Amino acid sequence: MSLRIGLGFDSHAFEKGIPLVLGGLKIDHPEGFAGHSDGDLLLHAITDALLGAVSAGDIGTFFPPTDPKWKGADSTVFLKTALEEIALVGFKIVNIDCVLIMHRPKIVPLAGEMRERVADLLGIDVNNVSIKGKTPEGLPQDGTAVAHVVVLLESIGPPSELKKLAVHAEVPDEAEVDAALAAVSEPLNLSALGRKLPAFDTDDLT
């Protein structure tokens, strides 16, 4: 089994007259997050953590803020692309730990529903999703929200053909053993990562 760790970060300024979207939830609040997309800094940070864990670039590589098609885009689209990338090279999510730093809104009353929403989007058990809220004590960021995310991935395992071999072949012949060992020991091909767009200098989606 192979493990990968990814780190994600994002920050957004608050702006009046914009709907607040956080962790895939629409939240009743007088200010939302300014940004090129819907401003969901938590999903942006999770997306970058997933892409980083498999060395697939970052969110700007796939969804450049210079492209008008992503103006106001639902950030769940970005997250789905990151999930495709980790599946492409044979990994799945073990758990995810998120920290949201902001004065408002208070995260504790929202954390339960937000964990369920994020778990649903990622296709994992809610017990494997942690979301914590922190106040930026002593820091001059009253008008800004910040998200930090760490994700742990593990390799999915040997192909189903090898499992069938273990179950049905009482005494596998030499060719079958050689094929099984080659499949298990073959390194993951990472050459296709970041395949959708070439890398270029990007700004954050904030």
Buried (B, 14 or more C-beta within 10 A) or exposed (E): EEEBEBEBBBBBBBBEEBBBBBBBBEBEBEBBBBBBBBBBBBBBBBBBBBBBBBEBBBBBBBBBBEEEEBEEBBBBBBBBBBBEBBEBBBBBBBBBBBBBBBBEBEBEEBBEBBBBBBBEBBEBEBEBBBBEBEEBEEEEEEEBBBBBBBBBBBBBEBEEEBEEBEEEEEEBEEEBEEBBEEEEEEEEEEEEBBEBBEEEEBEBBB
